[in-house]
Amino acid sequence: MPTPDRILAGLTAIANEWRLLAVFWHVYVAALLLAIARLPGVSNRLIGALLLLPLLSVSGLAWHSGNPFNGTVFAAMSLALGIALVRLPPPAIRIASGPSMVSGVICLVFGWVYPHFLATTNPMWHVIAAPLGLLPCPTLLAISGLTLMMEPRSTTWMLTLAGMSVVYATIGVFGLGVTIDVVLFAAAAALAANVVVRSRSTQRIRI
């Protein structure tokens, strides 16, 4: 089992050696947001499939850098979410409102500018090249944020993200000492709360 220092060194190397790829993923997420805002007819399943790509990127970079744990976990999570896509309703996405939208924006912003691991004195690099799409925690934050903002109406999708957020928050905060990863606990709580609220609303409608 690698030591925390070795794990942190590996994550730092990915964040700095692949920062141009991180720029691409920032542009990619921005394009997704623009498409969602300008194309209200876009389907749940298409957006869900596009959200899998940053997760697969994390898996591939983890394998490339010799971190089979992250590589396996993110590959398995991508598979589980891919299966959940089949159960997503075919109609267009629905933009969230209220607490779900607020929590989603907060999660996305934290994932977008995630300040850990990137070695730079220029804060602008954190805006355009934080390790979104490269490392587990910022990517989970961004995907969780987008999910909360779009209400995919899939319990499996949301609980899978919530579970992985708890796992990586625990590893980051208590195992590696990355304090900012505590935001993942909040993301998991927001995802779980969204599932509970939707479940109660469904029950009231049936009654």
C-alpha positions, -999 to +999 in steps of 0.1 A: +000+000+000+016+033-010+022+059+017+001+091+018+032+111+007+036+089-024+000+092-033+001+130-029+032+131-051+015+111-078-016+134-077+006+165-078+024+151-108-008+145-127-022+179-119+009+197-132+020+175-161-014+173-176-026+209-171-033+214-208-057+185-206-073+202-176-078+233-197-096+211-223-119+197-196-128+232-184-137+242-219-157+210-223-177+216-191-183+252-202-196+239-235-219+215-218-233+243-196-239+265-227-256+236-246-279+230-216-288+266-215-293+271-252-307+237-262-336+229-239-345+198-259-313+180-252-319+145-237-311+132-203-292+103-218-270+123-240-259+147-213-254+117-189-232+100-215-211+132-219-207+135-182-190+101-181-160+112-202-143+133-175-147+103-151-131+080-177-103+105-181-095+103-144-095+065-146-071+065-176-047+090-160-047+070-128-037+038-146-011+057-166+004+071-134+005+038-115-025+043-093-047+012-099-071+020-070-083+052-086-081+037-120-103+007-110-128+027-089-134+053-116-138+027-143-163+008-121-181+040-113-183+050-150-197+015-157-223+018-130-234+053-142-235+040-177-259+013-167-280+039-149-282+059-182-303+031-197-329+038-170-329+076-174-362+089-188-358+098-225-373+133-224-353+165-222-334+175-190-350+196-164-331+225-149-332+225-111-342+254-089-340+264-053-316+245-030-306+219-056-295+246-080-276+265-053-258+234-040-250+224-076-234+257-084-213+256-053-201+221-060-193+230-096-174+261-086-153+242-061-145+215-087-137+241-113-112+261-093-100+233-070-068+249-055-049+218-043-021+201-062-016+226-090+018+243-084+014+279-095+015+314-081-009+327-107-045+323-095-057+324-131-043+289-136-067+276-110-096+291-130-086+275-163-064+245-154-074+232-119-073+193-121-109+189-132-110+157-154-076+147-140-080+139-103-109+122-084-121+149-060-124+180-083-140+158-110-165+143-085-174+178-073-179+191-108-200+161-120-220+162-087-226+199-092-238+195-128-261+166-117-277+187-090-282+215-114-299+193-140-320+169-119-314+137-139-342+119-120-321+088-115-318+075-080-290+051-090-270+079-107-273+103-077-266+077-050-236+063-069-221+098-070-230+104-034-214+072-023-182+079-042-181+114-028-182+101+007-154+076+000-131+102-016-140+128+010-129+104+037-097+094+019-089+130+011-096+146+045-086+119+069-061+099+049-043+125+029-049+157+049-065+176+020-090+197+039-108+211+010-122+177+002-146+182+031-168+198+004-174+164-010-193+154+022-216+184+015-220+173-021-230+138-010-255+152+015-270+174-012-273+145-037-289+122-010-313+150+001-324+154-035-332+117-038-352+119-005-372+149-016-380+134-050-390+102-034-414+120-010-429+140-038-435+109-058-453+093-028-475+123-024-485+123-060-494+086-058-515+092-027 
